Every structure is written in C-alpha cells, then in structure tokens.
Amino acid sequence: MNWERLISDKRLGMERYHDPRVHIRSDFQRDYDRLIFSSPFRRLQNKTQVFPLPGSIFVHNRLTHSLEVSSVGRSLAREIWLRLGARYEGSEAGRALEHIPDIVATACLSHDLGNPPFGHSGEKTISTWFSEGAGQGLRGEFSDSQWADFVNFEGNANSFRQLTHQFVGRRAGGFAMTYSTLASIVKYPWSSLNAGEKGKFGYFTSEEEIYRKVAGELGIPERKPGVFARHPLVYIMEAADDICYQIMDIEDAHRLGILSLDDVRRLLLAFFAEDDRARLERGMGHLDDPNEKVGYLRSNVIGTLVGCTADAFVRNEEALLAGEMIPPLVTLSGERLSEAYSQCSATAQDRIYNAADVVDVDIAGNRILTYLMDVLMDAVLHPEKNFSQLLLLKMPRQYDIRAEGLYERVQSVLDHVSGMTDVYALDLFRKLNGHSLPAV
C-alpha cells in the first residue's frame, strides 16, 4: 500500500461528481462537519458508555466518549504527520499525509455510531436473540454469511452500515463520506464468516460489495477470501479509543466512589519513571479537589501515551503499509507503559465492569432489548396481525420493513433497535407493555 492511494477524497455514491479543486474546507473536513450535525451522532448523547446515564454525577456517555476519542485521535495523527513529514517532504505522499488528522478525527467520531443502547451488552443481547432466543427458528431462512451477521452482531460493522447504506428516502452512498474516512473506521476488515471466537468483523453481507469497492480504490489488499489488510489509519483510531476508554473509565470510577484516590494515583503514576512521578506528586500537591488531582494525572497520562503511540506507529510504518497485522499501538509503547495500561485494564475488568450499577444496566437492558426484538421481529415477520399493523406504524419510514427479502426486513428491525437511545428504548418498552400512556 502507499499513502498517495490510501488518502483519497473520492466520496461514496458521488464518484461522478468528484471535484479535484481546492476549497476552503477539504473534503475530509466536510466529513467531520457532516457527522457532527447528523442525527445518529446526536443520539449518542443518550447511549450508555459503561456506567448508567448520569444523575447528580456526570459520567461519560457515547457522545462525550466519541468527542474525546476524536480529540485524542487528531492530536495523535498530527504527531505522526509531523514525524513522517521529513521522510516524505516535497512528495505526493507528504501532501497526502497532511490530511490524516482530519481523517482520523472523523473516524474517531463515528467509531461507536452503530452501537446499540445499554453499552456493549446491547450487542450481546441482539446476537443472542438469534443464537439463544426466539430467533433460533429463523436459521433455515438465511445463508451462512447472513446468519453469521446476526449471531455475531457487531457495533463496528453496524457503524459502517450506518455510514454507507442507502436508507429509504436517503441518497446513494449513505453519508457520502470519503473512501479514506470509511476505511479508517473498519477495525476488523473481514466478513462475519471470518469473525472467529471473539465474534469481531467489519461489515455485514449487505455491505460487503461497498467495502470491496472502497478497498479496491485505496489499494488495500485482500489477504485471503473475505479478509483484508487494515488501512493503516485504523491503528491510530484504535489507539485513541484504547487510550480514552481505559483512562476515562478509571476517572469515572473515581467520581462514583468505586476507586479511591489512592487507587487511581497508584494506577496512573505507574505510567511514569521515578523522576516524573515526583514532579507529578508536586503538581498534585497544589490541588485540593480530589477530582482535580485525578484530572491532572489523567491529562499527563494521555499526553504521554499520545507521544509514545505516535512513535510506535512511525517505527512500524513499513509493516503497516505492507498490510501486516501488528498488535495495538498502546502495547508497543514500551514495557513500562504497556504494563501500566495492562494494570488499568485488569482493574477495570475486576472492579468497574462488574460493579453493581453496571451489571444492573446490563440486566435491565437485556430484558428491554429482548422484548423489543420479540415484538418488532414478530410484527415484521407477520404483518397481517392486528397488533403488528399497529406496531409497524411506529417504525421510522427510513427502515425498509416491507423489503422483498427476509434478510433485509430483519435488518430493518436491527437498524431501528440499534439506533435507539437508552431512554427511547425504555420508553417504548413501557408503552408496549401498557405501563405508560401519552399525557392526555
């Protein structure tokens, strides 16, 4: 692969209108602005990140997380661009690389766009509706690849669909994003049949031809049938996400009283050498508010990780352009940082993700989404029923519930359910159970 081809401002669905002229905003900046003003992006404000949506204590939701990942991703991409600048000075590749901060910032904004309500447990609830629940009886209706899409339902693949699928009444190409932006969000560039034990994949069967078109335009090789190399910028987006969710989950846990100040100090100071730890301790000594102390440490950790992951990307540039699959950049940032990150991850798994409030959201979300899947799927499968006819009136018109193929009709339900906010899903659940009525 080469940067001249990997960085392309051609837009999906608008290829024949491609305009090479220089405008005030580049096409990559237009991608960013287009996403910021979109409804799917705004809905992230009411989707759980890890902890229940805030009451008196504000913690991260999907929207604030995505904005922070985008900020870190832009900084990280800029550090990489500056490091690679001398290597490609005066070349076409050098001019192309100037755009990577904007491309990565947009990819980071959209990386969680396809995640359903109620955190990561929402993905599991949807997939197990087919593998363990009422959807098991539909197995014989689908091809192997279509069934694999459902039993491995993946937020990453759904993000690609949200950006590229032509929903009813919408334009061809979906959001009509640039090819490079689209390729930069696909962390797992392979089909659901290659999802493996972890169930990770990058595009549904319905979007496979679109991804192939994008990969072909950018020169991304297919390593084996249905398995492509990653676009190198995916590693930057992934690193920004890794940095933010791990460190910010620690900060949120402190605000909620799950981790003490001493716990956080121990975890975050481990990222630094002895001399730097002493400097940071002095800096914290000027602050009285425990939350400010944690914020001070968090900002220093993120700054350190950005610099070190940028170095790791540059060191591995040749392997990345060769299409080799390398470990996440945060694990290539030196022994001390990698070990400190692993300790944060282990603590989060043990004390944060299994915290009582988090598990309560998982349980409630599972019950809500399972019920909604039951009734909405039954309505689409049996539209002749009286209740089905009433229920289908509530389906947004952009979802093709009357498509000719069963696969497409089932996808329309998944599009609707995965696009719901936590609040909307709960409200619909109550209404359909007769527990809530519109105010008279």
DOSE-403075 format. One record per residue (C-alpha): x, y, z. Coordinates in steps of 0.2 Angstrom, whole numbers, padded with zeros to 4 digits, always signed. Each point is the difference from the previous one (the first is absolute). Example, Ala and Ser with C-alpha at 12.3 -4.5 7.8 and 13.67 -1.06 7.14 Angstrom:
! residues 2
+0062-0022+0039/+0006+0017-0003/
! end
This chain:
! residues 440
+0000+0000+0000/+0005+0018-0002/-0005+0016+0007/-0004+0009-0016/-0014-0013-0004/-0005-0003+0018/-0005+0018+0003/-0014+0003-0012/-0014+0014+0000/-0011-0010-0012/-0018-0001+0008/-0010-0016+0001/-0016+0002-0011/+0007+0017-0008/+0015-0007-0010/-0006+0008-0016/-0001+0017+0009/+0018-0001+0006/+0007+0018+0000/+0019+0001+0001/+0000+0019+0003/+0006+0007+0017/-0014+0007+0011/+0001+0009+0016/-0005-0016+0009/+0008-0016-0006/-0011-0015-0003/+0007-0008+0015/-0005+0015+0011/-0018-0001-0008/-0001-0018+0006/+0003+0006+0017/-0013+0014-0001/-0012-0011-0008/+0001-0013+0014/-0001+0013+0014/-0017+0006-0006/-0007-0017-0003/-0015-0008+0009/+0009-0016+0004/+0015+0009+0008/-0012+0011+0011/-0009-0016+0006/+0017-0006+0008/-0004+0013+0014/-0013-0012+0007/+0010-0016-0002/+0009-0009+0014/+0019-0001-0001/+0003-0010+0016/-0009+0007+0015/-0018+0005+0001/-0005+0016-0008/+0004+0014+0012/-0010+0006+0015/+0008+0012+0011/+0017-0006-0005/+0005+0002-0018/+0009-0014-0008/+0004-0004-0019/-0013-0005-0012/+0003-0005-0018/+0000+0018-0006/+0012+0007+0012/+0011-0016-0002/+0000+0002-0019/+0004+0019+0001/+0015-0004+0011/+0006-0014-0011/-0001+0012-0015/+0011+0013+0010/+0013-0013+0004/+0000-0008-0017/+0003+0017-0008/+0014+0004+0011/+0008-0017-0002/-0002+0001-0019/+0008+0017+0000/+0015-0007+0010/+0002-0014-0013/-0002+0013-0015/+0014+0011+0008/+0011-0016+0002/-0003-0006-0017/+0002+0017-0008/+0019+0000-0003/-0001-0018-0007/-0012+0006-0014/+0004+0018-0001/-0005+0008-0017/-0008-0016-0007/-0018-0005-0004/+0000-0011+0015/+0005+0014+0011/-0014+0011-0006/-0012-0014+0002/+0005-0003+0018/-0004+0018+0005/-0019-0006+0000/+0002-0014+0012/-0005+0010+0016/-0017+0005-0008/-0002-0018-0006/+0004-0008+0017/-0011+0013+0009/-0015-0005-0010/+0003-0018+0001/+0001+0002+0019/-0016+0009+0001/-0009-0014-0010/+0008-0015+0008/-0015-0003+0012/-0013+0006-0012/-0008-0018-0002/+0000-0005+0018/-0017-0004+0007/-0007+0007+0017/+0006-0006+0017/+0019-0002-0003/+0009-0015-0007/-0013-0012+0007/-0012+0007-0013/+0010-0008-0013/+0000-0017+0009/-0019+0001+0003/-0003+0002-0019/+0011-0014-0005/-0006-0012+0013/-0018+0004-0005/+0004-0010-0016/+0012-0013+0008/-0009-0003+0017/-0017+0008-0002/-0016+0001-0010/+0011+0003-0016/+0007-0018+0000/-0015-0006-0011/+0005+0012-0014/+0017-0009-0003/-0006-0009-0016/-0006+0016-0008/+0017+0007-0002/+0017-0004-0009/+0015-0004+0011/+0007+0018-0002/-0017+0008+0004/-0002-0011+0016/+0018+0004+0005/-0004+0019-0001/-0014-0003+0012/+0007-0011+0013/+0016+0010+0001/-0009+0017-0001/+0014+0013+0001/-0001+0019+0004/+0016+0003-0011/-0009-0008-0016/-0016+0009+0004/+0010+0017+0001/+0006-0004-0018/-0018-0004-0005/-0007+0016+0008/+0013+0010-0010/-0002-0009-0017/-0018-0007-0002/-0013+0009-0010/-0015+0000+0012/-0017+0004-0007/-0001+0017-0006/+0018+0004+0002/+0014+0002-0013/+0011-0013-0008/+0016-0002+0010/-0008+0003+0017/+0010+0014+0008/+0010+0001-0016/+0016+0000+0010/+0017+0000-0008/+0008-0018-0004/+0014+0003+0012/-0011+0005+0015/-0011-0015-0003/+0015-0012+0000/+0007+0008+0015/-0014-0006+0011/+0000-0018-0004/+0010-0008+0014/-0003-0018-0006/+0000+0000-0019/-0007-0017-0003/-0017-0008-0002/-0011-0007+0014/+0005-0018-0006/+0018+0004+0005/-0006+0008+0017/+0009-0014+0010/-0003-0004+0019/-0001+0019+0005/-0014+0003-0013/+0009+0016-0007/-0003+0005-0018/-0001+0016-0010/-0014-0001-0012/-0017-0009-0003/-0003-0010-0015/-0011+0014-0006/+0015+0012+0000/+0013-0012-0006/+0000+0007-0018/+0002+0018+0006/+0015-0005+0011/+0008-0009-0015/-0003+0016-0010/+0008+0011+0013/+0015-0013+0002/+0003-0001-0018/+0000+0019-0003/+0013+0002+0014/+0011-0015-0004/-0004-0010+0016/+0004-0018-0004/-0011-0015+0003/+0012-0012+0010/-0012-0015-0002/-0018-0001-0005/-0010+0012+0010/+0014+0006+0010/+0009+0017-0004/+0015+0009+0007/-0004+0015+0012/+0001+0017-0007/+0015+0007+0010/-0010+0014+0008/-0011-0013+0008/+0014-0002+0013/+0000+0018+0004/-0019+0000+0003/+0001-0016+0010/+0014+0008+0011/-0010+0015+0004/-0015-0010+0005/+0011-0012+0011/+0008+0015+0008/-0016+0009+0004/-0012-0014+0005/+0013-0008+0012/+0006+0016+0008/-0017+0009+0001/-0008-0015+0007/+0012+0001+0014/-0004+0018+0003/-0019-0003-0001/+0002-0014+0013/+0009+0012+0012/-0014+0013-0002/-0013-0014+0005/+0010-0006+0015/+0004-0017-0008/+0019+0004+0000/+0009+0010+0014/+0012+0014-0004/+0014-0011+0006/-0006-0013-0012/+0001+0012-0014/+0016+0008+0005/+0008-0018+0000/-0007-0004-0017/+0004+0016-0009/+0017+0004+0007/+0006-0017-0006/+0001+0007-0017/+0014+0011+0005/+0019-0002+0005/+0005+0004+0017/+0005+0018-0003/-0016+0004-0009/-0010-0008+0014/+0008+0012+0012/-0004+0015-0011/-0018-0006-0002/-0002-0002+0019/+0006+0018+0002/-0013+0006-0013/-0014-0009+0009/+0006+0008+0017/-0006+0017-0007/-0018-0007-0002/-0013-0003+0014/-0014-0008-0010/+0002-0019-0002/-0008+0001-0017/+0012+0013-0006/+0014-0011+0006/-0006-0014-0010/-0003+0011-0015/+0018+0007+0001/+0007-0018+0000/-0012-0005-0014/+0005+0014-0012/+0019-0004+0003/-0003-0019-0004/-0010+0004-0016/+0014+0012-0005/+0013-0013+0003/-0009-0014-0009/-0003+0011-0015/+0018+0003-0002/+0005-0018+0002/-0013-0007-0011/+0005+0012-0014/+0017-0006+0001/-0006-0018-0001/-0010+0004-0015/+0015+0008-0009/+0012-0015+0005/-0013-0012-0008/-0004+0010-0015/+0008-0012-0012/-0010-0015+0007/-0016+0010+0000/+0002+0004-0018/+0004-0018-0004/-0017-0005+0007/+0007-0009+0015/-0011-0002+0015/+0010+0007+0015/-0006+0001+0019/-0009+0016+0006/+0011+0015+0001/-0002+0002+0018/+0008-0017+0003/+0015+0006-0010/+0004+0015+0010/+0013-0007+0011/+0000-0012+0014/-0004+0012+0014/-0015+0008-0009/-0006-0017-0006/+0000-0007+0017/-0008+0015+0008/-0014-0001-0013/-0002-0018+0003/-0002+0003+0019/-0014+0013-0004/-0009-0012-0011/+0001-0014+0013/-0007+0012+0013/-0014+0006-0011/-0005-0018-0004/+0000-0005+0019/-0007+0015+0008/-0009+0011-0013/-0008-0011-0013/-0007-0011+0013/-0006+0014+0012/-0018-0002+0006/-0006+0015-0010/+0008-0006-0016/-0007-0017+0002/-0018+0007+0004/+0001+0009-0017/+0005-0015-0009/-0014-0010+0008/-0014+0013-0003/+0007+0003-0018/+0000-0018-0004/-0019-0002+0005/-0005+0016-0009/+0009-0004-0016/-0005-0018+0000/-0019+0005+0001/+0002+0013-0013/+0008-0012-0012/-0014-0013+0004/-0014+0012-0005/+0008+0009-0014/+0007-0015-0008/-0018-0008+0001/-0008+0015-0007/+0012+0000-0015/-0001-0019-0003/-0019+0000+0002/-0007+0017-0005/-0017-0007-0003/-0003+0000+0019/-0010+0014+0008/+0013+0004+0013/+0013-0001-0014/-0009+0013-0010/-0001+0012+0015/+0019-0003+0004/+0006+0003-0018/-0008+0017+0000/+0013+0005+0013/+0015-0006-0010/+0010+0015-0008/-0003+0001-0019/+0018-0001-0004/+0001-0019+0005/-0006-0011-0014/-0012-0011+0010/-0009-0006-0016/+0016-0005-0010/-0002-0015-0011/+0013-0010+0009/-0001-0007+0018/+0018+0004+0003/-0003+0019-0004/-0016+0000+0010/+0009-0007+0015/+0014+0013-0002/-0013+0014+0000/-0005-0006+0018/+0019+0000+0005/+0002+0017-0008/-0014+0007+0011/+0005-0009+0016/+0018+0004-0001/-0004+0018-0004/-0010+0002+0016/+0006+0010+0015/-0001-0008+0017/-0014+0012+0004/-0010-0003-0016/+0002-0019+0002/-0006+0001+0018/-0015+0011-0004/-0005-0011-0015/+0001-0015+0012/-0012+0008+0012/-0012+0005-0013/-0001-0017-0008/-0003-0008+0017/-0014+0012+0004/+0010+0008+0014/+0001+0017-0007/-0013+0011-0010/+0002+0017-0009/-0005+0014+0011/-0019+0004-0003/
! end
